[in-house]
């Protein structure tokens, strides 16, 4: 599916800045939208629009100026901050999404991709979680994700907008925001590699579904580029791996034996993370657009820690990563 211009909200964020390079290499015009400041070392041929997406009419103006064919809507207030500021969470995660869909329809956007989350379900859950299992999220972040899923499907059916959505497990990435409750699954690698220590705020048994960022980026591109005729729905589950926090700790310890890894569970973090699914039924993603993950725990640990450490034979740590 060819797109001349791709606009990405939350353009300074974790997934956006990793996805940008792939799209640039294929010759797409990339427009990023986010709060100031622009991320450092932004490629010269990337447009960066400083914007508060909750400002009335701002997205419509940017869409009018840039005329994207594809919009990737990453902008979101994360789980912990959503609980701290419910009004802002609703404005950023729901009101701004509604404004985005309206602007997309008004300016002729062809397709909108939205990443939903494991948090869009509730608790307790069956294992695996079926694609159409009832969604009763326990946190406001999950509530907002479920709302935008429904909005997207509405605009698909009523306004002919090509809406596509993946419910992502916890993403393991170098750029995972430290303040997110789910960031332990990323920061344990980053801090072990850069500081030789990490404190887990979850239990060793904590076990939400995870996915390595390289699999996420590939899945996003796959579902966006899949022929519409192959898609049986607009929202898909995605499953990759489901290690416990103890499994992560052991995988890191085997590769970085000098790292000091300890568990000091935080009850609120544990309650939130353990309300999320352990395993998704992603059979339709595998059937409709050939999804299959490439990274199990061992492959993820090898690849991630390999990127976080020098190639020097003495294993010197990289400082200041993430």
Buried (B, 14 or more C-beta within 10 A) or exposed (E): EEBEBBBBBBBBBBBBBBBBEEBBEEEBBBBBBBEEEBBEEBEEEBBBBEBBBBEEEBBBBBBEEBBBBBBBBBBBBBBBBBBEEEEEBBBBBBBBBEBBBBBBBEBEBBBBBBBBBBBBBBBEBEEBBEBEBEBEBBBBBBBBBBBBBEBBBEBBEEEEBBBBBBBBBBBBBBBBBEEBBBBBBBBBBBBBBBBEEBBBBBBBEBBBBBBBBBBBBBBBBBBBEBEEEEBEBBBBBBBBBBBBBBBBBBBBBEBBEEBEBEBEBBEEBBEBBBBBBBBBBBBBBBEBBEBEBEBEBEBBBEBBBEEBBEEEEEEEBEEEBB
